[in-house]
Amino acid sequence: MVSQCAIPVFDGLFFEHHNNTLVMDLLFELATWHAFAKLRLHAESTVRALETSTTRLGTALRKFQSTICTEFVT
């Protein structure tokens, strides 16, 4: 099986003053949400975990938008 994780690719790409940790946290939340979302069969516990993951992802995206996006012209 081939690993398909983007986190090692981005690790260290940004300087810490550009919040490398924040980028790594966002990538982790995206990967976690994606793993739950692509499950073909959910139990009550996985639905709750997906809901929690969605909340954490939203928080991470808003933090990314307010912190990182203001530092770069894209």
N, C-alpha and C positions, 0 to 999 in steps of 0.2 A: 504494500500500500504506500502511496506517495503522500507525504505530508504537504498540506496546502495552507500553511500559516504565513501571513505577511509580516508578523511581528518581528522576526529576525532581520528582515530586509530593511525595516525602518529604524531598528535599534541603533542609536547613536547618530542618526542622520541629521537630527536637529541638535543644536547646542542647548545646554540646559537653560540659558537665558531665553531661548525660544520655547521653553517648556517641553523638553524631550519626554519627561515623565507624563505630562498631560497627553501627548500624542500616543504614547505607549498604553496609557489607561484607556483612551478612546478605542484604539485598535483591539484591545482585550474585550471591551464591552461589545464592539461590533462582532467579533468572532463568537463570543458567548451567545449573543442574540441570534446570530445566524445558525449556530448549532441547534438551539432549541426550535427555531422557526422551521427548520427543514426536517424535523422529525415527522415520520409518516403516521405515527399513532401516538396520541397523547394520553396520559393519565392525568388525574386531577393535580398531582404534584408537579408534573411537567408544565401544565397550563399555568399554575401559580408561579413556577420558576420563570416561565416566559414573560408573564406579566411584570414580575420584579425586574427581570432583565431589561424589559422595555422601558421601565421607569428609570433605571440606572443609565441606560443608553441615552435617553432624552436629556438627562442631567449632564452627561458627559458631552453631548453634542452642543448644548447651550453654553457650557463652559469653554469648549473649543471655539465656538463662534465668537464669544465675547473676549477671549484672551488671544488666541492665535490668529484669527482672521483679521484682527485689527492691525497686526504687525506686518502683514504682507499685502501687496497690491496684486490681486489676481483677476 
